[in-house]
Amino acid sequence: MSRFIDRRQFITELSLSAVALGLAPRIARATRRGDIKLAGQPQNVVVLGGGLAGLAAAFELKKAGHNVTVLEARKFPGGRVQTIRDFAAGQYAEAGASVFPQSHVFTYGYATDFGLPLRPAFRAGVDSMANIRGNQFRISSTGPTNIPFQVTSSERAAGVFGLISLYLGSYMNEVGNPRKPNWPPPDLSAIDAVSLKHLLLDLGASDGAIDIIAASQLGLLGFGLDSFSAMEGVVTEAIGSDPIFYEIVDGNDQLASALKRKVKKQFWKSSVVTRIEHNDSGVTVTYTNSGGIQTISADRVVCTLPFPVLKDIEVFPAFPEDKQLAINELKLTPVTRTYLQFRTRVWEQAGLSGYGLSDLPIQNTYSPTLTQLGKPGILTSYTGGQRALDLGVMSESDRQSYVLRKMGNLFSGLDNQYTGGTSQIWHEDPWARGGFTYFEPGQMATLLPIAQRPEGRIHFAGEHTSAWHGWMNGALESGNRAAEEVNNAGSVATLVVGGDQFPKGEMT
Ligand SMILES: Cc1cc2nc3c(=O)[nH]c(=O)nc-3n(C[C@H](O)[C@H](O)[C@H](O)COP(=O)(O)OP(=O)(O)OC[C@H]3O[C@@H](n4cnc5c(N)ncnc54)[C@H](O)[C@@H]3O)c2cc1C
């Protein structure tokens, strides 16, 4: 979901102090990637969606010896992993996924397997800015920060970036490995029923501390701290708690392209799935491409379509009631990112990274060019929930001027340097309909297992089916899980239904 600059900065810039180490949770690790050995006969598998989940499933199944076809609505692979390259001086920014830690073994593992160059996604010794409760203040990277409103003495000692560990650290230690059987542990399930805000209040967090946490990146999820489950908040923090995050040099879309190259001509672009029909012996998928309405039949399907998209696709016979409920109820956070290009990086000249946390309508800011060369720079406003909806309805030029004006509450000297910009409004993207999954109170422990569960010959993957939801790792992990399910199911004899097998599609 996020860049988690806050915790990373907290840990690295306090030089891994005893306090930080004491609070750092055990990092959840997924252990198994790829390595599927063909079980039984090769199967014909159609993968719906060519984002990272679909590409990973297709790659692993193909490697094991199965016949795979990916149906993808867009003209390019990667789904929510897209790199925007229309900035000055060859600079770029991520439209979706930006950074990942080494503990995300699927993301880190595939990126290194494919030889993609990585670099740490931060720069040491630069400060951040905050504007909360009408107070603008600087968050030091080298010493304590004076929080200019009332918080408790232990909160003041923990500092802006230590509040989450202060209150959630012991729960984060419980997270462990979500891929293990019998996950989640009872202590985590127990807090699924309440919102994160409710849990923080129960744990004694002051209103000031809650406002700081809400202004940080956790506040991007759903519609704020009272909209999502406390278990969700704890898992999200635990699986993104590494000290160092990485990015792929020159853009994360290279990971999608590398996976797509492995799938080769079995990636069918501009193919929009409209109907799924399934029975005991196979699955037939209807899709449209430039040639009109097409069908393809297969032994099994891996469906990675985000649930808000799948909700509108005809399925016959219908899924069981609880699955349909999960498809209807699971939501993606509305997300708007507004990118502003500047002639020079005035914020860096002031010793600032460009990271800002706020309760302003622009919510968080960060600079995609922090690790890129060149004189010009980009600042991005990153909003989730209601703020994303509010910014999303503006015209591009209104949004640009509004965001530029509001950024003045964090950084000075921007106006004369501004040259233009662009936006990414994820909830308006017809093939995503939101940025990343969030679980409302009560949903994570109940809906996640149902979302993952295969229905007959249809297997489910996608970030929304993974404990690493909101991360590339969740997409890749779920693709591996679904590939394993398909392969294991193949040890039982399968029959192919009638109809055209793998007719000619639009290939890239
Ligand atoms: C703003 C934002 C910030 C993020 N930050 C990070 C980050 O810093 N680090 C990180 O690791 N992750 C981050 N993520 C999360 C990460 O991008 C996602 O978890 C991951 O890319 C999801 O992959 P997926 O395959 O599950 O879904 P998708 O990428 O959405 O793939 C689904 C595919 O299905 C296709 N599709 C949809 N409908 C149809 C149809 N009818 N027919 C055919 N195809 C269809 C779509 O076009 C898409 O390609 C972020 C995401 C966003 C949006």
The ligand as an SDF file (V2000), in Angstrom:
LIG
                    3D

 53 58  0  0  0  0  0  0  0  0999 V2000
   -1.5470    3.9480   -5.1210 C   0  0  0  0  0  0  0  0  0  0  0  0
   -0.9710    2.5830   -4.8610 C   0  0  0  0  0  0  0  0  0  0  0  0
    0.1820    2.4850   -4.1050 C   0  0  0  0  0  0  0  0  0  0  0  0
    0.7680    1.2370   -3.8800 C   0  0  0  0  0  0  0  0  0  0  0  0
    1.9610    1.1620   -3.2250 N   0  0  0  0  0  0  0  0  0  0  0  0
    2.5930   -0.0350   -3.1410 C   0  0  0  0  0  0  0  0  0  0  0  0
    3.9330   -0.0880   -2.6740 C   0  0  0  0  0  0  0  0  0  0  0  0
    4.5540    0.9160   -2.3420 O   0  0  0  0  0  0  0  0  0  0  0  0
    4.5280   -1.3080   -2.6140 N   0  0  0  0  0  0  0  0  0  0  0  0
    3.8880   -2.4560   -3.0110 C   0  0  0  0  0  0  0  0  0  0  0  0
    4.4950   -3.5350   -2.9480 O   0  0  0  0  0  0  0  0  0  0  0  0
    2.6190   -2.4120   -3.4770 N   0  0  0  0  0  0  0  0  0  0  0  0
    1.9600   -1.2400   -3.5610 C   0  0  0  0  0  0  0  0  0  0  0  0
    0.7050   -1.1740   -4.0890 N   0  0  0  0  0  0  0  0  0  0  0  0
   -0.0690   -2.4230   -4.2740 C   0  0  0  0  0  0  0  0  0  0  0  0
    0.2180   -3.1950   -5.5500 C   0  0  0  0  0  0  0  0  0  0  0  0
    0.2960   -2.3240   -6.6370 O   0  0  0  0  0  0  0  0  0  0  0  0
   -0.9350   -4.1940   -5.7470 C   0  0  0  0  0  0  0  0  0  0  0  0
   -1.1410   -4.9460   -4.5660 O   0  0  0  0  0  0  0  0  0  0  0  0
   -0.6800   -5.1780   -6.8720 C   0  0  0  0  0  0  0  0  0  0  0  0
   -0.1180   -4.5590   -7.9840 O   0  0  0  0  0  0  0  0  0  0  0  0
   -2.0040   -5.8480   -7.2390 C   0  0  0  0  0  0  0  0  0  0  0  0
   -1.7810   -6.8280   -8.2410 O   0  0  0  0  0  0  0  0  0  0  0  0
   -2.9820   -7.7750   -8.6790 P   0  0  0  0  0  0  0  0  0  0  0  0
   -2.4740   -8.6330   -9.7450 O   0  0  0  0  0  0  0  0  0  0  0  0
   -3.5970   -8.3890   -7.4830 O   0  0  0  0  0  0  0  0  0  0  0  0
   -4.0960   -6.7700   -9.2300 O   0  0  0  0  0  0  0  0  0  0  0  0
   -4.0430   -5.8520  -10.5300 P   0  0  0  0  0  0  0  0  0  0  0  0
   -2.7020   -5.2990  -10.6970 O   0  0  0  0  0  0  0  0  0  0  0  0
   -5.1790   -4.9080  -10.4030 O   0  0  0  0  0  0  0  0  0  0  0  0
   -4.2980   -6.8950  -11.6940 O   0  0  0  0  0  0  0  0  0  0  0  0
   -5.5830   -7.2610  -12.1150 C   0  0  0  0  0  0  0  0  0  0  0  0
   -5.5700   -7.2280  -13.6280 C   0  0  0  0  0  0  0  0  0  0  0  0
   -6.8580   -7.5990  -14.1080 O   0  0  0  0  0  0  0  0  0  0  0  0
   -7.1360   -6.7980  -15.2460 C   0  0  0  0  0  0  0  0  0  0  0  0
   -8.5860   -6.7850  -15.4580 N   0  0  0  0  0  0  0  0  0  0  0  0
   -9.5330   -6.1410  -14.7380 C   0  0  0  0  0  0  0  0  0  0  0  0
  -10.7490   -6.4020  -15.2540 N   0  0  0  0  0  0  0  0  0  0  0  0
  -10.5760   -7.2270  -16.3020 C   0  0  0  0  0  0  0  0  0  0  0  0
  -11.4550   -7.8490  -17.2090 C   0  0  0  0  0  0  0  0  0  0  0  0
  -12.7850   -7.6990  -17.1560 N   0  0  0  0  0  0  0  0  0  0  0  0
  -10.9220   -8.6510  -18.1750 N   0  0  0  0  0  0  0  0  0  0  0  0
   -9.5800   -8.8460  -18.2610 C   0  0  0  0  0  0  0  0  0  0  0  0
   -8.6970   -8.2720  -17.4170 N   0  0  0  0  0  0  0  0  0  0  0  0
   -9.1940   -7.4730  -16.4420 C   0  0  0  0  0  0  0  0  0  0  0  0
   -6.5750   -5.4530  -14.8760 C   0  0  0  0  0  0  0  0  0  0  0  0
   -6.3620   -4.6500  -16.0130 O   0  0  0  0  0  0  0  0  0  0  0  0
   -5.2830   -5.8410  -14.1720 C   0  0  0  0  0  0  0  0  0  0  0  0
   -4.1960   -5.8910  -15.0560 O   0  0  0  0  0  0  0  0  0  0  0  0
    0.1170    0.0590   -4.3590 C   0  0  0  0  0  0  0  0  0  0  0  0
   -1.0470    0.1670   -5.1120 C   0  0  0  0  0  0  0  0  0  0  0  0
   -1.5830    1.4160   -5.3770 C   0  0  0  0  0  0  0  0  0  0  0  0
   -2.8130    1.5060   -6.2460 C   0  0  0  0  0  0  0  0  0  0  0  0
  1  2  1  0
  2  3  1  0
  2 52  2  0
  3  4  2  0
  4  5  1  0
  4 50  1  0
  5  6  2  0
  6  7  1  0
  6 13  1  0
  7  8  2  0
  7  9  1  0
  9 10  1  0
 10 11  2  0
 10 12  1  0
 12 13  2  0
 13 14  1  0
 14 15  1  0
 14 50  1  0
 15 16  1  0
 16 17  1  0
 16 18  1  0
 18 19  1  0
 18 20  1  0
 20 21  1  0
 20 22  1  0
 22 23  1  0
 23 24  1  0
 24 25  2  0
 24 26  1  0
 24 27  1  0
 27 28  1  0
 28 29  2  0
 28 30  1  0
 28 31  1  0
 31 32  1  0
 32 33  1  0
 33 34  1  0
 33 48  1  0
 34 35  1  0
 35 36  1  0
 35 46  1  0
 36 37  1  0
 36 45  1  0
 37 38  2  0
 38 39  1  0
 39 40  1  0
 39 45  2  0
 40 41  1  0
 40 42  2  0
 42 43  1  0
 43 44  2  0
 44 45  1  0
 46 47  1  0
 46 48  1  0
 48 49  1  0
 50 51  2  0
 51 52  1  0
 52 53  1  0
M  END
$$$$
